[in-house]
Amino acid sequence: MTLQRPASVTDAFLQALVSRVPSTSGGTWKLTEVYTGEVLVELPQSTPADIEQAFATSRKVQQEWAAWPLRKRLDVFKRAHALFIENATTTTDLIQVESGKNRRMAIEESCDPPMVMSHYIKRAPKLLASTKRGGPVPFLSSSTEIRQPKGVVGVIAPWNFPFATGLSDAVTALIAGNGVVLKPDNKTALSPLYGISMLEEAGLPKGLFQVVCGEGPDVGPTLIDNSNYVMFTGSTNTGRVIGERAGRNLIGCCLELGGKNPMIVLEDADMEDTVQGAVFGVFGNTGQICMHIERIYLPESRYDEFKTKFVAAAESLRVGASYDFEPEMGSLVSPDHKDRVQSHVEDAVAKGATVLTGGKARPDLGPAFFEPTILEGVTKDMLTGTMETFGPVVALHKYHTVDEAVALANDTDYGLNASVWGGDLKAASEVGQRIESGNVNINDILATAFASKGTPSGGVKQSGVGARHGDQGLTKYTDVQNLAVLKKQVMGARPGQDYDKYVKSMLSGLKMMRKTGLR
């Protein structure tokens, strides 16, 4: 198909970006424009030796970076915040050409790293400040909690939000004084590479933030083995592999993994708002959002009303390949992923599910397009009944009681995100608290939870370990050093002292400290 590439995405610009990727083997990967399937650039592929060198370079620069006063480090991100916003259009162009998402989602993705920067610019001085506490002996001892950077953090970013996750997860590690080695997905390496160039323009020391590229099995083991901490966003199966290797290396990791996210509609929900929310929750980013909705539970009394309005809304969506804001839904990320989504739908239909709308690929629009799809009659013996489809596909289900709806929502190995819609906010919130999920949104799908940078966001059950955002989103990238000072040797029996008398004195002291509140 004929489609004019954005003016900013020139061959020279792309070559400059990928020149940052180390590759001594000369191997490359064909990075394509998703809308057309045409090759954009040959992306260098990093060898294990390249990865080890990237860590060595970052580690050397990190020692200097960690010695900078925090205020000086934060000044870099104040300048970067302005640059990221100033260049948001170029970032959006890159996100679109490499991922195929519609422009609305791409521009919103470009805003996430500046939001993270803004939050931690304000919060980091308190979180990273040394905190002096009392020691075991009042007045004669003290203990100071000191936050030390871990060293060099390995960040493995997914293809669905390459700029948001790749850069936002790295920013917090950098603020804490670490170096970073990022492995983006081969399909979506351009926007994070551009983000690194903007950070360096803002004053980040060159060499501190490295990027390596390659297929996961080829580069993952070396990256983990050289990291002091690993941040990963992706599938549960891959997360298990990363967690096991990190454990063998005795390093920490944070894993945001898969989901089979439910939406519960209560009887008093505003149906217009609920349908509008469901359209975004299911079809936003073509269903390729970790927190998107794949299961909707509706009261019998309102099932037909919702179904009619929701099907009509899905069928009215403008789907297409365009670098303007006209399409409301874009492409899936690749033909391979389109085939996977299609296989889930075909399996459901073969086992008795009904397609209410959609259900087919759209090769007339591009090589990886798939229609907005709504199913009913989905059961747990179907692929899409229990597995994460990760596409523009949702199943509708009826429930008789709220207790049943909650039980159905919780009947999954996953627990990343959930959504509850109702007019009575107190009642809806009470339902939300019963759902086994790291994030629950009331009268919203996901944005309210994810954009609340002050509150941790992560999964439970098989949806992950740890969280991004909130205070722990920064402190997880630090080690705690306990600097203890004893002013005078008063702990333990003195030479020649009767030990029975010492014990009585010690126990009396403990009673006194508890009584007076000193300890």
Buried (B, 14 or more C-beta within 10 A) or exposed (E): EEBEBBEBBEEEBBEEBBEBBBBEEEBBBEBBBBBBEEEBBBBBBBBBEBBBBBBEBBBEBBEEBBEBEBEEBBBBBEBBBBBBEEBBEBBBBBBBBBBBBBBBBBBBBBBBBBBBBBBBBEBBEEBBEEEEEEBBBBEBBBBBEBBEBBBBBBBBBBBBBBBBBBBBBBBBBBBBBBBBBBBBBBBBBBBBBBBBBBBBEBBBBEBBBBBBBBEBEBBBBBBBBBBBBBBBBBBBEBBEBBBEBBEEBEBBBBBBBBBBBBBBBBEEBEBEEBBBBBBBBBBBBBBBBBBBBBBBBBBEEBBEEBBEBBBEBBEEBEBBBBBEEEBBBBBBBBBEBBEBBBEBBEBBBEBEBEBBBBBEBBEEBBBBBBBBBBBBBBBEEBBBBBBBBBBBBBBBBBBEEBEBBBEBBBEBEBBBBBBBBBEEEEBBBEBBEBBBBBBBBBBBBBBBBBBBBEBBBBBBBBBBBBBBBBBBBBBBBBBEEEEEEBEEEEEEBEEEEEEEEEEEEEEEBEEEBEEEEEE
